[in-house]
Amino acid sequence: MTEQPSEDEPVPEGLIALIGSIQGPADLAERHDDYLRERMERRFGNAERSTRR
């Protein structure tokens, strides 16, 4: 089981700097899975189509 950080622990400055360096639309994280799925389909075709009978 993973230990959860307490709310009293400060966020490391490096993490704040990393998060602040990401430039993109507000829904970037929400669209990430869709983006990867679309890229894989463009590159390799639709795997569901080829594996269904």
mmCIF file as gemmi writes it, N, C-alpha and C atoms, coordinates in Angstrom:
data_model
loop_
_atom_site.group_PDB
_atom_site.id
_atom_site.type_symbol
_atom_site.label_atom_id
_atom_site.label_alt_id
_atom_site.label_comp_id
_atom_site.label_asym_id
_atom_site.label_entity_id
_atom_site.label_seq_id
_atom_site.pdbx_PDB_ins_code
_atom_site.Cartn_x
_atom_site.Cartn_y
_atom_site.Cartn_z
_atom_site.occupancy
_atom_site.B_iso_or_equiv
_atom_site.pdbx_formal_charge
_atom_site.auth_seq_id
_atom_site.auth_asym_id
_atom_site.pdbx_PDB_model_num
ATOM 1 N N . MET Axp A 1 ? 0.842 -1.18 0 1 0 ? 1 A 1
ATOM 2 C CA . MET Axp A 1 ? 0 0 0 1 0 ? 1 A 1
ATOM 3 C C . MET Axp A 1 ? 0.89 1.247 0 1 0 ? 1 A 1
ATOM 4 N N . THR Axp A 2 ? 0.555 2.211 -0.843 1 0 ? 2 A 1
ATOM 5 C CA . THR Axp A 2 ? 1.335 3.423 -0.941 1 0 ? 2 A 1
ATOM 6 C C . THR Axp A 2 ? 0.914 4.417 0.127 1 0 ? 2 A 1
ATOM 7 N N . GLU Axp A 3 ? 1.901 5.018 0.758 1 0 ? 3 A 1
ATOM 8 C CA . GLU Axp A 3 ? 1.613 6.008 1.795 1 0 ? 3 A 1
ATOM 9 C C . GLU Axp A 3 ? 1.198 7.319 1.144 1 0 ? 3 A 1
ATOM 10 N N . GLN Axp A 4 ? 0.111 7.883 1.606 1 0 ? 4 A 1
ATOM 11 C CA . GLN Axp A 4 ? -0.382 9.152 1.08 1 0 ? 4 A 1
ATOM 12 C C . GLN Axp A 4 ? 0.309 10.307 1.797 1 0 ? 4 A 1
ATOM 13 N N . PRO Axp A 5 ? 0.743 11.329 1.057 1 0 ? 5 A 1
ATOM 14 C CA . PRO Axp A 5 ? 1.359 12.486 1.713 1 0 ? 5 A 1
ATOM 15 C C . PRO Axp A 5 ? 0.301 13.253 2.505 1 0 ? 5 A 1
ATOM 16 N N . SER Axp A 6 ? 0.72 13.832 3.603 1 0 ? 6 A 1
ATOM 17 C CA . SER Axp A 6 ? -0.232 14.625 4.38 1 0 ? 6 A 1
ATOM 18 C C . SER Axp A 6 ? -0.395 15.984 3.73 1 0 ? 6 A 1
ATOM 19 N N . GLU Axp A 7 ? -1.503 16.636 4.036 1 0 ? 7 A 1
ATOM 20 C CA . GLU Axp A 7 ? -1.762 17.956 3.467 1 0 ? 7 A 1
ATOM 21 C C . GLU Axp A 7 ? -0.814 19.002 4.04 1 0 ? 7 A 1
ATOM 22 N N . ASP Axp A 8 ? -0.164 18.676 5.15 1 0 ? 8 A 1
ATOM 23 C CA . ASP Axp A 8 ? 0.745 19.627 5.778 1 0 ? 8 A 1
ATOM 24 C C . ASP Axp A 8 ? 2.123 19.649 5.123 1 0 ? 8 A 1
ATOM 25 N N . GLU Axp A 9 ? 2.436 18.604 4.351 1 0 ? 9 A 1
ATOM 26 C CA . GLU Axp A 9 ? 3.74 18.541 3.709 1 0 ? 9 A 1
ATOM 27 C C . GLU Axp A 9 ? 3.79 19.517 2.536 1 0 ? 9 A 1
ATOM 28 N N . PRO Axp A 10 ? 4.859 20.308 2.433 1 0 ? 10 A 1
ATOM 29 C CA . PRO Axp A 10 ? 4.96 21.244 1.312 1 0 ? 10 A 1
ATOM 30 C C . PRO Axp A 10 ? 5.237 20.501 -0.002 1 0 ? 10 A 1
ATOM 31 N N . VAL Axp A 11 ? 4.776 21.062 -1.086 1 0 ? 11 A 1
ATOM 32 C CA . VAL Axp A 11 ? 5.047 20.504 -2.411 1 0 ? 11 A 1
ATOM 33 C C . VAL Axp A 11 ? 6.474 20.887 -2.783 1 0 ? 11 A 1
ATOM 34 N N . PRO Axp A 12 ? 7.283 19.928 -3.252 1 0 ? 12 A 1
ATOM 35 C CA . PRO Axp A 12 ? 8.666 20.246 -3.628 1 0 ? 12 A 1
ATOM 36 C C . PRO Axp A 12 ? 8.723 21.338 -4.694 1 0 ? 12 A 1
ATOM 37 N N . GLU Axp A 13 ? 9.676 22.246 -4.56 1 0 ? 13 A 1
ATOM 38 C CA . GLU Axp A 13 ? 9.811 23.358 -5.51 1 0 ? 13 A 1
ATOM 39 C C . GLU Axp A 13 ? 10.045 22.865 -6.932 1 0 ? 13 A 1
ATOM 40 N N . GLY Axp A 14 ? 10.778 21.762 -7.071 1 0 ? 14 A 1
ATOM 41 C CA . GLY Axp A 14 ? 11.038 21.213 -8.405 1 0 ? 14 A 1
ATOM 42 C C . GLY Axp A 14 ? 9.755 20.793 -9.104 1 0 ? 14 A 1
ATOM 43 N N . LEU Axp A 15 ? 8.822 20.233 -8.344 1 0 ? 15 A 1
ATOM 44 C CA . LEU Axp A 15 ? 7.545 19.828 -8.923 1 0 ? 15 A 1
ATOM 45 C C . LEU Axp A 15 ? 6.745 21.047 -9.359 1 0 ? 15 A 1
ATOM 46 N N . ILE Axp A 16 ? 6.737 22.065 -8.552 1 0 ? 16 A 1
ATOM 47 C CA . ILE Axp A 16 ? 6.031 23.301 -8.905 1 0 ? 16 A 1
ATOM 48 C C . ILE Axp A 16 ? 6.638 23.899 -10.177 1 0 ? 16 A 1
ATOM 49 N N . ALA Axp A 17 ? 7.962 23.891 -10.275 1 0 ? 17 A 1
ATOM 50 C CA . ALA Axp A 17 ? 8.628 24.433 -11.465 1 0 ? 17 A 1
ATOM 51 C C . ALA Axp A 17 ? 8.271 23.605 -12.696 1 0 ? 17 A 1
ATOM 52 N N . LEU Axp A 18 ? 8.229 22.286 -12.552 1 0 ? 18 A 1
ATOM 53 C CA . LEU Axp A 18 ? 7.892 21.417 -13.677 1 0 ? 18 A 1
ATOM 54 C C . LEU Axp A 18 ? 6.465 21.664 -14.133 1 0 ? 18 A 1
ATOM 55 N N . ILE Axp A 19 ? 5.54 21.712 -13.208 1 0 ? 19 A 1
ATOM 56 C CA . ILE Axp A 19 ? 4.144 21.945 -13.553 1 0 ? 19 A 1
ATOM 57 C C . ILE Axp A 19 ? 3.985 23.313 -14.213 1 0 ? 19 A 1
ATOM 58 N N . GLY Axp A 20 ? 4.674 24.295 -13.706 1 0 ? 20 A 1
ATOM 59 C CA . GLY Axp A 20 ? 4.583 25.634 -14.272 1 0 ? 20 A 1
ATOM 60 C C . GLY Axp A 20 ? 5.198 25.755 -15.654 1 0 ? 20 A 1
ATOM 61 N N . SER Axp A 21 ? 6.046 24.802 -16.039 1 0 ? 21 A 1
ATOM 62 C CA . SER Axp A 21 ? 6.705 24.892 -17.336 1 0 ? 21 A 1
ATOM 63 C C . SER Axp A 21 ? 5.881 24.29 -18.461 1 0 ? 21 A 1
ATOM 64 N N . ILE Axp A 22 ? 4.785 23.632 -18.137 1 0 ? 22 A 1
ATOM 65 C CA . ILE Axp A 22 ? 3.951 23.009 -19.156 1 0 ? 22 A 1
ATOM 66 C C . ILE Axp A 22 ? 3.065 24.067 -19.794 1 0 ? 22 A 1
ATOM 67 N N . GLN Axp A 23 ? 3.178 24.192 -21.094 1 0 ? 23 A 1
ATOM 68 C CA . GLN Axp A 23 ? 2.381 25.167 -21.843 1 0 ? 23 A 1
ATOM 69 C C . GLN Axp A 23 ? 1.383 24.392 -22.699 1 0 ? 23 A 1
ATOM 70 N N . GLY Axp A 24 ? 0.14 24.722 -22.594 1 0 ? 24 A 1
ATOM 71 C CA . GLY Axp A 24 ? -0.863 24.048 -23.407 1 0 ? 24 A 1
ATOM 72 C C . GLY Axp A 24 ? -2.25 24.46 -22.996 1 0 ? 24 A 1
ATOM 73 N N . PRO Axp A 25 ? -3.251 23.909 -23.681 1 0 ? 25 A 1
ATOM 74 C CA . PRO Axp A 25 ? -4.629 24.245 -23.344 1 0 ? 25 A 1
ATOM 75 C C . PRO Axp A 25 ? -4.995 23.713 -21.961 1 0 ? 25 A 1
ATOM 76 N N . ALA Axp A 26 ? -6.03 24.283 -21.383 1 0 ? 26 A 1
ATOM 77 C CA . ALA Axp A 26 ? -6.442 23.904 -20.023 1 0 ? 26 A 1
ATOM 78 C C . ALA Axp A 26 ? -6.828 22.433 -19.924 1 0 ? 26 A 1
ATOM 79 N N . ASP Axp A 27 ? -7.333 21.848 -20.999 1 0 ? 27 A 1
ATOM 80 C CA . ASP Axp A 27 ? -7.757 20.446 -20.958 1 0 ? 27 A 1
ATOM 81 C C . ASP Axp A 27 ? -6.68 19.488 -21.468 1 0 ? 27 A 1
ATOM 82 N N . LEU Axp A 28 ? -5.429 19.92 -21.451 1 0 ? 28 A 1
ATOM 83 C CA . LEU Axp A 28 ? -4.33 19.108 -21.975 1 0 ? 28 A 1
ATOM 84 C C . LEU Axp A 28 ? -4.283 17.715 -21.335 1 0 ? 28 A 1
ATOM 85 N N . ALA Axp A 29 ? -4.353 17.637 -20.035 1 0 ? 29 A 1
ATOM 86 C CA . ALA Axp A 29 ? -4.284 16.343 -19.353 1 0 ? 29 A 1
ATOM 87 C C . ALA Axp A 29 ? -5.5 15.481 -19.68 1 0 ? 29 A 1
ATOM 88 N N . GLU Axp A 30 ? -6.658 16.096 -19.778 1 0 ? 30 A 1
ATOM 89 C CA . GLU Axp A 30 ? -7.867 15.345 -20.073 1 0 ? 30 A 1
ATOM 90 C C . GLU Axp A 30 ? -7.824 14.764 -21.483 1 0 ? 30 A 1
ATOM 91 N N . ARG Axp A 31 ? -7.204 15.464 -22.405 1 0 ? 31 A 1
ATOM 92 C CA . ARG Axp A 31 ? -7.143 15.02 -23.793 1 0 ? 31 A 1
ATOM 93 C C . ARG Axp A 31 ? -5.947 14.106 -24.072 1 0 ? 31 A 1
ATOM 94 N N . HIS Axp A 32 ? -5.065 13.901 -23.094 1 0 ? 32 A 1
ATOM 95 C CA . HIS Axp A 32 ? -3.84 13.146 -23.328 1 0 ? 32 A 1
ATOM 96 C C . HIS Axp A 32 ? -4.113 11.731 -23.827 1 0 ? 32 A 1
ATOM 97 N N . ASP Axp A 33 ? -5.023 11.011 -23.176 1 0 ? 33 A 1
ATOM 98 C CA . ASP Axp A 33 ? -5.328 9.647 -23.603 1 0 ? 33 A 1
ATOM 99 C C . ASP Axp A 33 ? -5.904 9.617 -25.011 1 0 ? 33 A 1
ATOM 100 N N . ASP Axp A 34 ? -6.797 10.569 -25.303 1 0 ? 34 A 1
ATOM 101 C CA . ASP Axp A 34 ? -7.371 10.643 -26.645 1 0 ? 34 A 1
ATOM 102 C C . ASP Axp A 34 ? -6.288 10.916 -27.682 1 0 ? 34 A 1
ATOM 103 N N . TYR Axp A 35 ? -5.379 11.819 -27.348 1 0 ? 35 A 1
ATOM 104 C CA . TYR Axp A 35 ? -4.277 12.155 -28.248 1 0 ? 35 A 1
ATOM 105 C C . TYR Axp A 35 ? -3.419 10.918 -28.544 1 0 ? 35 A 1
ATOM 106 N N . LEU Axp A 36 ? -3.059 10.166 -27.51 1 0 ? 36 A 1
ATOM 107 C CA . LEU Axp A 36 ? -2.239 8.969 -27.717 1 0 ? 36 A 1
ATOM 108 C C . LEU Axp A 36 ? -2.993 7.926 -28.539 1 0 ? 36 A 1
ATOM 109 N N . ARG Axp A 37 ? -4.271 7.731 -28.233 1 0 ? 37 A 1
ATOM 110 C CA . ARG Axp A 37 ? -5.07 6.764 -28.973 1 0 ? 37 A 1
ATOM 111 C C . ARG Axp A 37 ? -5.14 7.149 -30.458 1 0 ? 37 A 1
ATOM 112 N N . GLU Axp A 38 ? -5.376 8.427 -30.737 1 0 ? 38 A 1
ATOM 113 C CA . GLU Axp A 38 ? -5.441 8.885 -32.12 1 0 ? 38 A 1
ATOM 114 C C . GLU Axp A 38 ? -4.115 8.699 -32.839 1 0 ? 38 A 1
ATOM 115 N N . ARG Axp A 39 ? -3.006 8.989 -32.16 1 0 ? 39 A 1
ATOM 116 C CA . ARG Axp A 39 ? -1.678 8.799 -32.769 1 0 ? 39 A 1
ATOM 117 C C . ARG Axp A 39 ? -1.411 7.336 -33.085 1 0 ? 39 A 1
ATOM 118 N N . MET Axp A 40 ? -1.751 6.455 -32.133 1 0 ? 40 A 1
ATOM 119 C CA . MET Axp A 40 ? -1.53 5.026 -32.349 1 0 ? 40 A 1
ATOM 120 C C . MET Axp A 40 ? -2.39 4.509 -33.498 1 0 ? 40 A 1
ATOM 121 N N . GLU Axp A 41 ? -3.634 4.989 -33.58 1 0 ? 41 A 1
ATOM 122 C CA . GLU Axp A 41 ? -4.499 4.558 -34.674 1 0 ? 41 A 1
ATOM 123 C C . GLU Axp A 41 ? -3.969 5.04 -36.02 1 0 ? 41 A 1
ATOM 124 N N . ARG Axp A 42 ? -3.462 6.273 -36.07 1 0 ? 42 A 1
ATOM 125 C CA . ARG Axp A 42 ? -2.879 6.777 -37.322 1 0 ? 42 A 1
ATOM 126 C C . ARG Axp A 42 ? -1.654 5.968 -37.71 1 0 ? 42 A 1
ATOM 127 N N . ARG Axp A 43 ? -0.857 5.619 -36.721 1 0 ? 43 A 1
ATOM 128 C CA . ARG Axp A 43 ? 0.402 4.926 -37.004 1 0 ? 43 A 1
ATOM 129 C C . ARG Axp A 43 ? 0.21 3.444 -37.309 1 0 ? 43 A 1
ATOM 130 N N . PHE Axp A 44 ? -0.647 2.78 -36.527 1 0 ? 44 A 1
ATOM 131 C CA . PHE Axp A 44 ? -0.773 1.326 -36.638 1 0 ? 44 A 1
ATOM 132 C C . PHE Axp A 44 ? -2.14 0.856 -37.115 1 0 ? 44 A 1
ATOM 133 N N . GLY Axp A 45 ? -3.067 1.765 -37.312 1 0 ? 45 A 1
ATOM 134 C CA . GLY Axp A 45 ? -4.43 1.378 -37.678 1 0 ? 45 A 1
ATOM 135 C C . GLY Axp A 45 ? -5.226 1.073 -36.423 1 0 ? 45 A 1
ATOM 136 N N . ASN Axp A 46 ? -6.503 0.809 -36.614 1 0 ? 46 A 1
ATOM 137 C CA . ASN Axp A 46 ? -7.379 0.551 -35.474 1 0 ? 46 A 1
ATOM 138 C C . ASN Axp A 46 ? -7.234 -0.9 -35.054 1 0 ? 46 A 1
ATOM 139 N N . ALA Axp A 47 ? -6.594 -1.165 -33.926 1 0 ? 47 A 1
ATOM 140 C CA . ALA Axp A 47 ? -6.327 -2.518 -33.447 1 0 ? 47 A 1
ATOM 141 C C . ALA Axp A 47 ? -7.622 -3.267 -33.149 1 0 ? 47 A 1
ATOM 142 N N . GLU Axp A 48 ? -8.652 -2.569 -32.677 1 0 ? 48 A 1
ATOM 143 C CA . GLU Axp A 48 ? -9.909 -3.244 -32.364 1 0 ? 48 A 1
ATOM 144 C C . GLU Axp A 48 ? -10.527 -3.838 -33.607 1 0 ? 48 A 1
ATOM 145 N N . ARG Axp A 49 ? -10.446 -3.12 -34.726 1 0 ? 49 A 1
ATOM 146 C CA . ARG Axp A 49 ? -11.001 -3.605 -35.976 1 0 ? 49 A 1
ATOM 147 C C . ARG Axp A 49 ? -10.302 -4.886 -36.423 1 0 ? 49 A 1
ATOM 148 N N . SER Axp A 50 ? -8.982 -4.916 -36.322 1 0 ? 50 A 1
ATOM 149 C CA . SER Axp A 50 ? -8.221 -6.055 -36.837 1 0 ? 50 A 1
ATOM 150 C C . SER Axp A 50 ? -8.285 -7.281 -35.919 1 0 ? 50 A 1
ATOM 151 N N . THR Axp A 51 ? -8.614 -7.093 -34.623 1 0 ? 51 A 1
ATOM 152 C CA . THR Axp A 51 ? -8.644 -8.236 -33.709 1 0 ? 51 A 1
ATOM 153 C C . THR Axp A 51 ? -10.039 -8.78 -33.511 1 0 ? 51 A 1
ATOM 154 N N . ARG Axp A 52 ? -11.079 -8.036 -33.909 1 0 ? 52 A 1
ATOM 155 C CA . ARG Axp A 52 ? -12.449 -8.53 -33.78 1 0 ? 52 A 1
ATOM 156 C C . ARG Axp A 52 ? -12.759 -9.493 -34.925 1 0 ? 52 A 1
ATOM 157 N N . ARG Axp A 53 ? -13.634 -10.461 -34.631 1 0 ? 53 A 1
ATOM 158 C CA . ARG Axp A 53 ? -14.008 -11.443 -35.66 1 0 ? 53 A 1
ATOM 159 C C . ARG Axp A 53 ? -15.458 -11.286 -36.024 1 0 ? 53 A 1
